[in-house]
Amino acid sequence: GGMSRFVEPGDEVIVKPNICMANRSPEYAVTTNPEVVATVVRLAREAGASRVRVMDNPFSGTAEDAYVVSGIKEAVEEAGGEMEVMSSAEFTEVDFPEICRDIRRWPVYKDALEADVLINVPIAKHHSLATLTLGAKNLMGLIENRKSIHANLHQRIADLVALFQPDLTVMDAVRVLMEGGPMGGDLEDVRQLDTVIASPDLVAVDAYATRFFPFADAEQVAYIKFCAEMGLGTMDLDSVELLELEV
């Protein structure tokens, strides 16, 4: 349906890519491809967004450095967006929805809840603890006390999806980190797929992305299963209309 299905004239948009660290350039497939992020920004601006802010909260290095090294800062600014450093003063403890099974309250970046449109732009990659980093796990960059989430990682990731419920997820599978994640560092672990997956159903996007990894499927990535059980989307791809385009 195009970006105008999600973004209306005057909307304030937040785009959340994966910019998790400050010492990996784009070819390592650790951070979201800058061209994918910039294209989302450009499409949102063309749909009439008054402001498009792009942000993440890296676990390694500073946000300022990560934005530059990832190539995302330059690409986003050329596309008409703004890079925002997430201030600790903007994290606020909020109540989670009743459907959440574990988290009741947590400090989160409140602007991500209050924006007119939240667009999730993860990269598909291996993760040593969670099996895969996909769209649901990408939302961890919008919270504080991220290490504590690991106490019950998969259910708490699903609870984050219930809270944030992104309007659109655009999965970067242009270059995919097949092992050694989440930090990577070996180009031999990167596979070039030149693929992007987009849907308002985050769960379906994550389920689809598992097919790129021979060691996992949607049933084996527990947070995908938990999201589906909570009614946050479908992992049954037979029930989804798939439109595949080659460009």
GIDABEL-V716458 format. One record per residue. N is the residue number from 1. RES is the residue in three letters. SS is DSSP state (H for helix, E for strand, L for the rest). OMEGA is omega in degrees with one decimal (NA if undefined). Layout:
n:N res:RES ss:SS omega:OMEGA
n:N res:RES ss:SS omega:OMEGA
This chain:
n:1 res:GLY ss:L omega:179.5
n:2 res:GLY ss:L omega:-176.3
n:3 res:MET ss:H omega:180.0
n:4 res:SER ss:H omega:172.9
n:5 res:ARG ss:H omega:-174.5
n:6 res:PHE ss:L omega:-174.8
n:7 res:VAL ss:L omega:176.8
n:8 res:GLU ss:L omega:178.8
n:9 res:PRO ss:L omega:179.4
n:10 res:GLY ss:L omega:-178.5
n:11 res:ASP ss:L omega:168.1
n:12 res:GLU ss:E omega:-172.6
n:13 res:VAL ss:E omega:169.4
n:14 res:ILE ss:E omega:177.6
n:15 res:VAL ss:E omega:-177.6
n:16 res:LYS ss:E omega:172.3
n:17 res:PRO ss:E omega:172.2
n:18 res:ASN ss:L omega:175.9
n:19 res:ILE ss:L omega:-164.7
n:20 res:CYS ss:L omega:-176.6
n:21 res:MET ss:E omega:-170.0
n:22 res:ALA ss:L omega:-176.9
n:23 res:ASN ss:L omega:175.4
n:24 res:ARG ss:L omega:175.3
n:25 res:SER ss:L omega:-168.3
n:26 res:PRO ss:H omega:-174.3
n:27 res:GLU ss:H omega:-179.2
n:28 res:TYR ss:H omega:175.5
n:29 res:ALA ss:L omega:176.3
n:30 res:VAL ss:L omega:177.5
n:31 res:THR ss:L omega:-176.7
n:32 res:THR ss:L omega:-179.9
n:33 res:ASN ss:L omega:-175.9
n:34 res:PRO ss:H omega:179.2
n:35 res:GLU ss:H omega:177.5
n:36 res:VAL ss:H omega:179.9
n:37 res:VAL ss:H omega:-178.2
n:38 res:ALA ss:H omega:178.5
n:39 res:THR ss:H omega:176.5
n:40 res:VAL ss:H omega:178.1
n:41 res:VAL ss:H omega:-178.5
n:42 res:ARG ss:H omega:180.0
n:43 res:LEU ss:H omega:178.0
n:44 res:ALA ss:H omega:178.0
n:45 res:ARG ss:H omega:179.5
n:46 res:GLU ss:H omega:177.6
n:47 res:ALA ss:L omega:174.8
n:48 res:GLY ss:L omega:179.5
n:49 res:ALA ss:L omega:178.7
n:50 res:SER ss:L omega:-177.0
n:51 res:ARG ss:E omega:175.9
n:52 res:VAL ss:E omega:-178.4
n:53 res:ARG ss:E omega:-178.3
n:54 res:VAL ss:E omega:-173.4
n:55 res:MET ss:L omega:168.0
n:56 res:ASP ss:L omega:-176.3
n:57 res:ASN ss:L omega:-172.5
n:58 res:PRO ss:L omega:174.5
n:59 res:PHE ss:L omega:-179.5
n:60 res:SER ss:E omega:-178.5
n:61 res:GLY ss:L omega:-179.5
n:62 res:THR ss:L omega:176.5
n:63 res:ALA ss:H omega:-179.3
n:64 res:GLU ss:H omega:179.5
n:65 res:ASP ss:H omega:-178.7
n:66 res:ALA ss:H omega:179.7
n:67 res:TYR ss:H omega:-178.5
n:68 res:VAL ss:H omega:-175.1
n:69 res:VAL ss:H omega:179.9
n:70 res:SER ss:L omega:-175.8
n:71 res:GLY ss:L omega:-174.2
n:72 res:ILE ss:H omega:-178.3
n:73 res:LYS ss:H omega:-178.4
n:74 res:GLU ss:H omega:-177.2
n:75 res:ALA ss:H omega:-178.1
n:76 res:VAL ss:H omega:-178.5
n:77 res:GLU ss:H omega:175.7
n:78 res:GLU ss:H omega:-179.2
n:79 res:ALA ss:L omega:177.3
n:80 res:GLY ss:L omega:178.7
n:81 res:GLY ss:L omega:179.9
n:82 res:GLU ss:E omega:171.8
n:83 res:MET ss:E omega:-178.2
n:84 res:GLU ss:L omega:172.1
n:85 res:VAL ss:L omega:-173.6
n:86 res:MET ss:L omega:-178.3
n:87 res:SER ss:L omega:177.9
n:88 res:SER ss:H omega:179.9
n:89 res:ALA ss:H omega:-177.1
n:90 res:GLU ss:H omega:176.5
n:91 res:PHE ss:E omega:-176.1
n:92 res:THR ss:E omega:177.3
n:93 res:GLU ss:E omega:-178.1
n:94 res:VAL ss:E omega:174.1
n:95 res:ASP ss:E omega:177.4
n:96 res:PHE ss:L omega:-179.2
n:97 res:PRO ss:L omega:-178.5
n:98 res:GLU ss:L omega:-176.7
n:99 res:ILE ss:L omega:-179.0
n:100 res:CYS ss:L omega:-172.7
n:101 res:ARG ss:L omega:-176.1
n:102 res:ASP ss:L omega:-175.1
n:103 res:ILE ss:L omega:173.8
n:104 res:ARG ss:L omega:176.8
n:105 res:ARG ss:E omega:179.2
n:106 res:TRP ss:E omega:174.3
n:107 res:PRO ss:E omega:-177.2
n:108 res:VAL ss:E omega:177.5
n:109 res:TYR ss:E omega:-167.1
n:110 res:LYS ss:H omega:179.2
n:111 res:ASP ss:H omega:-179.8
n:112 res:ALA ss:H omega:175.3
n:113 res:LEU ss:H omega:-172.5
n:114 res:GLU ss:H omega:178.7
n:115 res:ALA ss:L omega:177.3
n:116 res:ASP ss:L omega:-177.4
n:117 res:VAL ss:E omega:173.6
n:118 res:LEU ss:E omega:179.3
n:119 res:ILE ss:E omega:-177.0
n:120 res:ASN ss:E omega:-175.8
n:121 res:VAL ss:E omega:-178.7
n:122 res:PRO ss:L omega:167.7
n:123 res:ILE ss:E omega:177.1
n:124 res:ALA ss:E omega:179.5
n:125 res:LYS ss:E omega:175.8
n:126 res:HIS ss:E omega:174.3
n:127 res:HIS ss:E omega:-172.4
n:128 res:SER ss:L omega:-177.9
n:129 res:LEU ss:L omega:-175.7
n:130 res:ALA ss:L omega:-175.5
n:131 res:THR ss:E omega:179.0
n:132 res:LEU ss:E omega:165.6
n:133 res:THR ss:E omega:-179.5
n:134 res:LEU ss:L omega:-174.7
n:135 res:GLY ss:H omega:-178.1
n:136 res:ALA ss:H omega:-177.4
n:137 res:LYS ss:H omega:179.6
n:138 res:ASN ss:H omega:-179.2
n:139 res:LEU ss:H omega:178.0
n:140 res:MET ss:H omega:177.9
n:141 res:GLY ss:H omega:-179.1
n:142 res:LEU ss:H omega:-178.4
n:143 res:ILE ss:E omega:170.1
n:144 res:GLU ss:L omega:179.1
n:145 res:ASN ss:L omega:-173.2
n:146 res:ARG ss:H omega:-179.1
n:147 res:LYS ss:H omega:-178.0
n:148 res:SER ss:H omega:178.3
n:149 res:ILE ss:H omega:-175.5
n:150 res:HIS ss:H omega:179.8
n:151 res:ALA ss:H omega:175.9
n:152 res:ASN ss:H omega:-162.1
n:153 res:LEU ss:H omega:-170.9
n:154 res:HIS ss:H omega:178.4
n:155 res:GLN ss:H omega:-179.6
n:156 res:ARG ss:H omega:173.1
n:157 res:ILE ss:H omega:178.3
n:158 res:ALA ss:H omega:177.6
n:159 res:ASP ss:H omega:176.1
n:160 res:LEU ss:H omega:177.7
n:161 res:VAL ss:H omega:179.5
n:162 res:ALA ss:H omega:179.3
n:163 res:LEU ss:H omega:-170.9
n:164 res:PHE ss:H omega:-180.0
n:165 res:GLN ss:L omega:-179.6
n:166 res:PRO ss:L omega:179.4
n:167 res:ASP ss:L omega:-177.5
n:168 res:LEU ss:E omega:172.3
n:169 res:THR ss:E omega:178.2
n:170 res:VAL ss:E omega:-174.6
n:171 res:MET ss:E omega:175.0
n:172 res:ASP ss:E omega:171.8
n:173 res:ALA ss:E omega:177.4
n:174 res:VAL ss:E omega:172.6
n:175 res:ARG ss:E omega:-172.1
n:176 res:VAL ss:E omega:176.7
n:177 res:LEU ss:E omega:-172.6
n:178 res:MET ss:L omega:176.3
n:179 res:GLU ss:L omega:-179.4
n:180 res:GLY ss:L omega:-178.5
n:181 res:GLY ss:L omega:13.4
n:182 res:PRO ss:L omega:-171.5
n:183 res:MET ss:L omega:177.7
n:184 res:GLY ss:L omega:179.5
n:185 res:GLY ss:L omega:179.5
n:186 res:ASP ss:L omega:-178.1
n:187 res:LEU ss:H omega:176.5
n:188 res:GLU ss:H omega:-179.6
n:189 res:ASP ss:H omega:-175.3
n:190 res:VAL ss:E omega:178.6
n:191 res:ARG ss:E omega:-179.7
n:192 res:GLN ss:E omega:-179.0
n:193 res:LEU ss:E omega:178.6
n:194 res:ASP ss:E omega:-176.0
n:195 res:THR ss:E omega:172.6
n:196 res:VAL ss:E omega:179.4
n:197 res:ILE ss:E omega:-178.0
n:198 res:ALA ss:E omega:177.2
n:199 res:SER ss:E omega:169.3
n:200 res:PRO ss:L omega:179.8
n:201 res:ASP ss:L omega:-178.2
n:202 res:LEU ss:H omega:-176.7
n:203 res:VAL ss:H omega:177.9
n:204 res:ALA ss:H omega:177.5
n:205 res:VAL ss:H omega:-179.1
n:206 res:ASP ss:H omega:179.2
n:207 res:ALA ss:H omega:179.2
n:208 res:TYR ss:H omega:-175.0
n:209 res:ALA ss:H omega:-179.6
n:210 res:THR ss:H omega:-178.2
n:211 res:ARG ss:H omega:178.4
n:212 res:PHE ss:H omega:-172.8
n:213 res:PHE ss:L omega:-175.8
n:214 res:PRO ss:L omega:-175.2
n:215 res:PHE ss:L omega:-175.2
n:216 res:ALA ss:L omega:166.6
n:217 res:ASP ss:L omega:-173.6
n:218 res:ALA ss:H omega:179.5
n:219 res:GLU ss:H omega:-176.5
n:220 res:GLN ss:H omega:176.8
n:221 res:VAL ss:L omega:-166.2
n:222 res:ALA ss:H omega:-177.9
n:223 res:TYR ss:H omega:175.0
n:224 res:ILE ss:H omega:179.6
n:225 res:LYS ss:H omega:-179.7
n:226 res:PHE ss:H omega:177.8
n:227 res:CYS ss:H omega:-179.9
n:228 res:ALA ss:H omega:178.7
n:229 res:GLU ss:H omega:-179.4
n:230 res:MET ss:L omega:178.1
n:231 res:GLY ss:L omega:-176.7
n:232 res:LEU ss:L omega:-179.0
n:233 res:GLY ss:L omega:-178.0
n:234 res:THR ss:L omega:171.8
n:235 res:MET ss:L omega:177.5
n:236 res:ASP ss:L omega:-174.7
n:237 res:LEU ss:H omega:174.9
n:238 res:ASP ss:H omega:-179.6
n:239 res:SER ss:H omega:-176.0
n:240 res:VAL ss:L omega:173.8
n:241 res:GLU ss:L omega:-179.4
n:242 res:LEU ss:L omega:176.3
n:243 res:LEU ss:L omega:-178.6
n:244 res:GLU ss:L omega:-177.1
n:245 res:LEU ss:L omega:173.3
n:246 res:GLU ss:L omega:-178.6
n:247 res:VAL ss:L omega:NA
